[in-house]
Amino acid sequence: MPPAKKRARSYDPAKTRAAVLAQLRNVREAVRGLTPEQLALPTRLGVWSVRDLVAHMGMAVTAVHRALAVPAPVRRSVAVAEWPFTTSANSSAIAEFTRRLATEHRDLDAYLAEVERSLRELLDEHPGSRLLETSAGAMPLGDYLVTRAVELVVHTDDLNAAVPGLDVPQDRQALAAATRLLADALAVKAPGGSTEVRVPPYAVVQCVEGTRHTRGTPPSVVETDPLTWIRLATGRTAWRDALARADVSASGERADIEELLPLMS
């Protein structure tokens, strides 16, 4: 008998909404205090400055606005765990849009305040079950908000890395959602049960073809913390570097998941 198909993880739309708004507020409060010199600093995202990065974060959130502005699709066409594999397809268009926003919105605090205000209004009007046509495919608003939490968490980490001394907090629920979605994406990319990836306290998934365990310690185990996992999954940290720094532990013959990373870029 074939193994039972795993049930897709579900997310509470109310909690995800609160997480996205909380992380957006964290970013806005941090950006308000940045100097022109800090906004001009380079980031680890190629040619983007800190100003460009912040503009992109606002753009990532207003993707909800743009999706709600068009008619709802007839049916869902993509699972939220598949979203990370679609993010590189529109990279050039996203970069161009980002640069334009950074030029148009010189007052980033005012820009983010308007993004937050308008997002609250839209989420008050639409249920989490409302289908959206996104660049990845059709999915419910509640699931698309999970992807917005990933964008905000990943780029908050980029922002902290770019500005010395800056420590923008990560909302716990947003960090949890980002960790879980990227862990589930790994299980989609490499289905199986020979390796267990643990990211306490938020996620545990089984992946990679091979001997499947039913109880006790699995044959191969990978364990790391949430931010390290997010950096690995998005290409901010290399697998071998994380191992060398002991930021990740890997035991068992199928614990080397380097070839599966990154999941998105």
C-alpha positions in Angstrom: 0.0 0.0 0.0 1.5 3.4 -0.9 2.1 5.9 1.9 -0.7 8.2 2.8 -0.4 11.6 1.2 0.6 14.3 3.7 -2.0 16.9 4.5 -1.0 20.4 3.6 -0.3 22.7 6.5 -3.0 25.2 7.2 -2.5 28.7 8.5 -4.8 30.8 10.7 -5.6 33.9 8.5 -6.2 36.1 11.6 -2.8 35.2 13.0 -1.1 35.7 9.7 -2.8 39.0 9.2 -1.6 40.2 12.6 1.9 38.9 11.9 2.2 40.7 8.6 1.0 44.0 10.1 3.2 43.6 13.2 6.3 43.0 11.1 5.5 45.9 8.7 5.2 48.1 11.8 8.6 46.9 13.1 10.2 47.8 9.8 8.5 51.2 9.6 9.6 52.1 13.2 13.2 51.2 12.3 13.3 53.0 9.0 12.0 56.2 10.6 15.3 56.6 12.4 17.6 55.9 9.5 19.8 58.7 8.2 20.3 59.5 4.5 23.8 58.0 4.8 22.3 54.7 6.2 19.6 54.6 3.5 22.4 54.9 0.9 24.3 51.9 2.3 24.7 48.8 0.1 22.9 45.5 0.9 23.7 41.9 0.2 21.1 42.0 -2.6 23.5 43.1 -5.4 22.9 46.7 -6.5 20.1 47.5 -4.1 20.7 50.1 -1.4 19.0 50.2 1.9 16.5 52.6 0.4 15.8 50.2 -2.4 15.3 47.3 0.0 12.8 49.2 2.1 10.9 50.3 -1.0 10.8 46.6 -2.1 9.4 45.6 1.3 6.5 48.0 0.8 6.1 46.7 -2.8 5.9 43.1 -1.5 3.0 44.0 0.8 1.1 46.0 -1.8 1.2 42.9 -4.0 -1.9 42.1 -2.0 -3.5 45.4 -3.1 -2.8 44.6 -6.8 -4.1 41.1 -6.6 -7.4 42.2 -4.9 -7.9 44.9 -7.6 -8.6 42.2 -10.3 -11.4 39.7 -10.4 -11.0 36.5 -8.4 -10.0 33.4 -10.3 -12.4 30.5 -10.6 -10.3 28.0 -8.8 -7.0 27.5 -6.9 -4.1 26.5 -9.0 -1.1 26.4 -6.7 -0.3 25.3 -3.1 1.4 27.9 -0.9 4.4 25.6 -0.3 5.1 25.8 -4.0 5.3 29.6 -4.0 9.1 29.7 -3.2 9.9 28.0 -6.5 8.3 30.8 -8.5 10.0 33.8 -7.0 12.9 34.1 -9.4 10.7 34.2 -12.6 9.9 37.9 -12.3 13.2 39.1 -10.8 14.0 41.7 -13.5 10.5 43.2 -13.5 10.6 43.3 -9.7 14.0 45.1 -9.7 12.7 47.7 -12.1 9.6 48.3 -10.1 11.6 48.6 -6.9 14.0 51.2 -8.3 11.0 53.3 -9.4 9.4 53.1 -6.0 12.6 54.1 -4.3 12.8 57.2 -6.5 9.2 58.2 -6.1 8.9 57.7 -2.4 11.6 59.8 -0.8 9.7 59.8 2.6 9.8 56.1 3.3 8.0 56.5 6.7 5.0 58.1 5.0 5.1 55.4 2.3 5.1 52.5 4.7 2.4 54.2 6.8 0.2 54.4 3.8 0.9 50.8 2.9 0.0 49.7 6.4 -3.2 51.8 6.5 -4.5 50.6 3.1 -3.6 47.0 3.9 -5.7 47.1 7.1 -8.6 48.4 5.1 -8.4 45.8 2.5 -8.1 42.9 5.0 -11.1 44.2 6.8 -13.1 44.0 3.5 -12.0 40.6 2.3 -12.1 37.1 3.9 -9.0 34.9 4.0 -10.8 32.5 1.6 -11.0 35.1 -1.2 -9.0 33.7 -4.1 -6.2 35.9 -5.6 -4.5 35.6 -9.0 -0.8 36.0 -8.0 2.4 35.7 -10.0 2.7 32.2 -8.6 -0.8 31.2 -9.5 -4.2 31.3 -7.8 -4.4 30.9 -4.0 -6.5 32.1 -1.1 -5.7 35.5 0.4 -4.9 33.8 3.7 -2.2 31.7 2.1 -0.9 34.7 0.1 -0.4 36.6 3.4 1.9 33.8 4.5 4.1 34.5 1.6 4.1 38.2 2.5 5.3 37.2 6.0 8.1 35.4 4.4 9.1 38.4 2.3 9.0 40.7 5.4 11.0 38.3 7.6 13.7 37.6 4.9 14.1 41.3 4.0 14.1 42.4 7.7 17.1 40.1 8.1 18.7 41.7 5.0 18.1 45.1 6.5 19.7 44.2 9.8 22.7 42.8 7.9 23.1 46.0 5.9 22.9 48.6 8.7 25.5 48.3 11.4 23.9 48.3 14.9 20.4 48.0 13.5 18.3 45.3 15.2 14.8 45.3 13.8 12.8 42.7 15.7 11.2 39.7 14.0 7.6 39.2 15.0 7.3 35.7 16.4 4.3 34.7 14.4 5.8 36.0 11.2 9.1 34.2 11.8 7.1 31.0 12.6 5.1 31.3 9.3 8.2 31.9 7.3 10.1 29.0 8.9 7.2 26.6 8.3 6.5 27.6 4.7 10.2 27.2 3.7 10.4 23.9 5.5 7.3 22.6 3.7 8.8 23.8 0.4 11.8 21.6 1.0 9.5 18.6 1.6 7.8 19.4 -1.7 11.1 19.7 -3.6 12.5 16.5 -2.1 9.6 14.2 -1.0 10.5 11.3 1.2 11.0 10.2 4.7 14.7 9.4 5.2 15.7 12.8 6.5 14.1 14.8 9.2 14.7 18.6 9.2 14.1 20.2 12.6 13.8 24.0 13.1 12.7 24.3 16.7 10.4 25.6 17.9 8.5 26.1 14.7 8.9 23.3 12.2 9.7 19.6 11.6 9.5 18.0 8.2 10.5 14.8 6.6 12.1 14.8 3.1 14.5 13.0 0.8 13.8 9.6 -0.7 15.1 6.5 1.1 14.4 4.4 4.2 11.4 5.8 6.0 11.3 5.7 9.8 8.0 5.2 11.7 9.2 5.8 15.3 12.3 6.9 17.2 15.2 8.8 15.7 15.1 8.9 11.9 18.1 7.7 9.9 19.3 11.3 9.0 18.6 14.5 11.0 19.3 18.1 10.2 18.7 20.7 12.9 19.1 24.5 12.9 17.6 27.7 14.3 14.8 29.6 12.4 17.0 32.5 11.0 19.8 30.2 9.9 17.2 28.0 8.1 15.7 31.0 6.4 19.1 32.2 5.3 19.9 28.7 4.0 16.6 28.4 2.2 17.0 31.8 0.5 20.7 31.6 -0.4 21.9 34.1 2.2 24.0 31.5 3.9 25.8 28.6 2.2 25.3 25.1 3.6 29.0 24.5 4.1 29.5 27.8 5.9 26.7 27.1 8.2 28.1 23.6 9.0 31.6 25.1 9.6 30.2 27.6 12.1 28.1 24.9 13.8 25.0 26.9 13.0 23.5 23.7 11.6 24.0 20.1 12.7 23.6 17.2 10.2 23.9 13.5 11.0 23.2 10.4 8.8 24.1 9.4 5.3 21.2 11.5 3.7 21.7 14.6 5.9 23.6 16.6 3.3 20.9 18.7 1.7 23.3 21.2 0.1 22.1 20.3 -3.5 18.5 21.1 -2.5 19.3 24.7 -1.4 18.5 27.4 -1.9 14.7 27.0 -2.3 14.1 30.6 -3.4 16.3 33.6 -4.3 
